[in-house]
């Protein structure tokens, strides 16, 4: 027969452990509550942080008011109509010559000295004009031969077909007794030049050079007087002509030359 007095196990140990656990959890919760409460109060009482930002003051710029122009005051500008010109793909020889002439006309140089007009004259035709009243004392052939000889000595070309003419003129005025004579002797260059007036171009014979001397002699001394003046005038002319040709060698050519 079994012993009914055997002691039953008690739950005291288990209940004690549960109580300790509950107390520990409660303490932790309390501690966290205290910590969070403290932090909340600290943040609540901390003053707000205000950041100061410097704002640059905007400068007001005055705006000029645009003046309104009435429509009726605006003048209409007439439009010039330009004639359309067809330019050929290839220029003809005549067109090239006209362009070349126009270019050289615009670039032409001014002659500053009288003798500069003798530049680039290739040759001269000789012409003698002799007063009829002294033809008994001296002949045209005598004057022509002497003038041509003077030019050849200076190597100035003579050509009867030349465009420029070198003219030697002798005019005489006798006294009442026809024993003394006063002479006007000229050496001139006649050449064809182009005149431009109001856009109109024309060619005309013009004396471009002239040198003269006045003489006085008796009847028997007329030939000596004329030939002596001829020597002096021809020498002066030759010196000027040759000096101009030499000068042209150092001058820059004009366009299209």
C-alpha angles and dihedrals in degrees: 000000000000124000109251092189095074110129118245117229115261129227094220096109094051094048091051093054092049091052092053091049093050092049091050093051091046091051092050092050090048091049093050090047091054092047095048091044091053092049091048092052091048093052092044094054096043111106120245116264111235117194115210114219120191110227116201113229113244112236115225113231115204112236116216112230114238112238111236114227115211112243093232092059095058108103119219113236111222113237114227113222114224118209112242114236122194111225113211117233090235126033120229122232090255092052091048090051091051092049090048091050092048092049092051092045091056092046096045118136127229118242109231099186130050094235091053088082087075092070118131096355100153099200145345136233113218122232126178123199112187128181110247092226093067101039089102089061099043135009133223092238091056091053094043094051093049093047094048090049091053091051094048091051087057091044093242109154120243120202127167089211096051120126095226119068126207106209126195112196130188120187121182136197118192129205119241093269092047090230098112129041135195115210136199110199122188136184111199140172116219115196139165112250134180116241120204115199122163090340092307113124120204135165122227138168109253133176101240097175133033136172124171145176133197119224141183126198146148121261095263093047098054096100092048091049095049096046092046091053090045091057093051097044094045092049092051091047093050092050093051094044094050093044091054093049090051091048091053090062090067096044118097111246121250119248117290092021 
